[in-house]
Amino acid sequence: MSRNKAVVPEARAALDAYKYEVANEIGVPLKQGYNGDLTSAQNGSVGGYMVKKMIEAQKSKMSGQ
């Protein structure tokens, strides 16, 4: 059971879709449901890359590009 609480619960589905998109992009075989067969490095790379892309998108938005 996850203890993470979304600040905007309506965004959960969009974030999940984004997670799978990023995993596919970087070659991590993430699937819905149980992913215990993946290493912590693989799982961490998905989250890290998601944050990196979100920060880049926000910087671009803030700079007016």
C-alpha positions, 0 to 999 in steps of 0.5 A: 500500500502506497503512502504517497498522497497526490496533491491533485488526485485528479492528476494520478492517471496522467502521472501514471501514463507519463510514468509508462511513457518515460519507462518505455522511452528509457528502455525500462520494462515497466508494466502495470501491477507487480514490478518486483522483478525490476531493480531499484536502479531501474525503478529509480531511473524512471522517477528521476527521468520523470522529474528531470523532464518535468523540470525542463518543461517548467523551465521552458514554460517560465522562460516563455519558450 
